[in-house]
Amino acid sequence: MLKKKYVLSEQALNVLKRPEAKPLLMLFFDIRDRRTINSYLANNVPNSPLMNIHVKEIVQILAPYVPEKSIFRRMTAEEEETLNQPQKTTENEQDGENN
């Protein structure tokens, strides 16, 4: 049986990308650099720091119109497949490793 993997929905990600959300996320994660939050938001995978039940509360505070059931969504089979594939390195990265 396959385990269901959940990620943030596009609607929730859009709420978290708003300028007023970043200070709340920085405070929650105890981070001082906004770039770290930007990398968290760009990396929407099942085991990311954003997959925390308390992030749902931040979304609900900033956007009470977003239904609770719409904050997380199940990953599609295609997303899971690309997540499980090994990352391809470019020729430049390979050259750097050989030097």
C-alpha positions as CSV (number, residue, x, y, z in Angstrom):
1,M,0.0,0.0,0.0
2,L,1.3,3.4,-1.0
3,K,1.7,6.0,1.7
4,K,-0.2,9.2,0.9
5,K,2.1,12.2,0.8
6,Y,0.8,15.7,1.4
7,V,2.1,19.1,0.4
8,L,0.8,22.7,0.7
9,S,-1.8,23.7,-1.8
10,E,-1.2,26.5,-4.3
11,Q,-3.7,28.6,-2.5
12,A,-1.8,28.2,0.8
13,L,1.5,28.8,-0.8
14,N,0.2,32.1,-2.3
15,V,-0.8,33.2,1.2
16,L,2.6,32.3,2.7
17,K,4.4,34.2,-0.1
18,R,2.7,37.4,0.8
19,P,4.9,40.0,2.5
20,E,3.0,39.9,5.8
21,A,3.5,36.2,6.1
22,K,7.3,36.1,5.9
23,P,7.9,37.8,9.3
24,L,5.5,35.3,10.9
25,L,7.3,32.4,9.3
26,M,10.7,33.8,10.3
27,L,9.5,34.1,13.9
28,F,7.9,30.7,13.9
29,F,11.1,29.0,12.5
30,D,13.4,31.3,14.5
31,I,15.2,32.4,11.3
32,R,16.8,35.8,10.7
33,D,17.3,35.5,6.9
34,R,14.3,36.0,4.5
35,R,16.2,34.0,1.8
36,T,15.7,30.8,4.0
37,I,12.0,31.4,4.0
38,N,12.0,31.9,0.2
39,S,13.9,28.5,-0.2
40,Y,11.3,26.8,2.1
41,L,8.5,28.2,-0.1
42,A,10.2,27.1,-3.3
43,N,10.7,23.6,-2.0
44,N,7.1,22.3,-1.5
45,V,7.9,18.6,-0.6
46,P,6.3,16.3,1.9
47,N,9.1,16.4,4.5
48,S,9.9,20.1,4.2
49,P,9.7,22.4,7.3
50,L,6.5,23.9,5.9
51,M,4.7,20.7,6.4
52,N,4.0,21.5,10.0
53,I,0.6,21.7,11.5
54,H,1.4,25.1,12.9
55,V,1.9,26.5,9.4
56,K,-1.7,25.8,8.8
57,E,-2.5,28.2,11.7
58,I,-0.4,30.9,10.1
59,V,-2.4,30.5,6.8
60,Q,-5.7,30.7,8.7
61,I,-4.6,33.8,10.5
62,L,-3.6,35.6,7.3
63,A,-6.4,34.2,5.1
64,P,-9.4,33.1,7.1
65,Y,-11.4,32.6,3.9
66,V,-9.2,29.6,2.9
67,P,-11.0,26.4,4.1
68,E,-8.9,24.2,6.4
69,K,-9.3,21.3,4.0
70,S,-7.7,23.4,1.2
71,I,-4.4,24.1,2.9
72,F,-2.8,20.8,2.3
73,R,-3.3,18.6,-0.8
74,R,-2.2,15.1,-1.8
75,M,0.7,14.8,-4.1
76,T,-0.1,13.6,-7.6
77,A,1.6,10.5,-9.0
78,E,3.6,12.6,-11.4
79,E,5.0,14.8,-8.5
80,E,5.9,11.7,-6.5
81,E,7.7,10.2,-9.5
82,T,9.7,13.3,-10.1
83,L,10.5,13.6,-6.4
84,N,11.8,10.0,-6.4
85,Q,14.0,10.4,-9.5
86,P,17.7,11.1,-8.9
87,Q,18.7,14.7,-9.6
88,K,20.7,15.1,-12.8
89,T,23.9,17.1,-12.6
90,T,24.9,19.5,-15.4
91,E,28.3,19.1,-17.2
92,N,29.6,22.2,-15.4
93,E,28.8,20.6,-12.0
94,Q,30.5,17.4,-13.0
95,D,33.6,19.3,-14.3
96,G,33.8,21.1,-10.9
97,E,33.8,17.8,-9.1
98,N,36.6,16.3,-11.2
99,N,38.9,19.3,-10.7
